């Protein structure tokens, strides 16, 4: 944790996780199904960790008001698989 990541990179990580889950559903081999599912879960967990940044809690009041009007903060991020 403690790293900054932009929304596009988070979306891409979650797209890859979704593709891995789809591959797991389509696979007939149980070992591949487990491998794809574990990889997808690991990517989703890492994306959730990167979405949080400790310095967000330390922002000054003026910075919070300024950030409230930042359009990048209001972009939709789809965490569903």
Secondary structure, DSSP 8 states (H G I E B T S, - for coil): ------HHHHHHHHHHHHHHHHHHHH---HHHHHHHHHHHHHHHHHHHHHH--GGGGG--HHHHHHHTT-GGGGS------
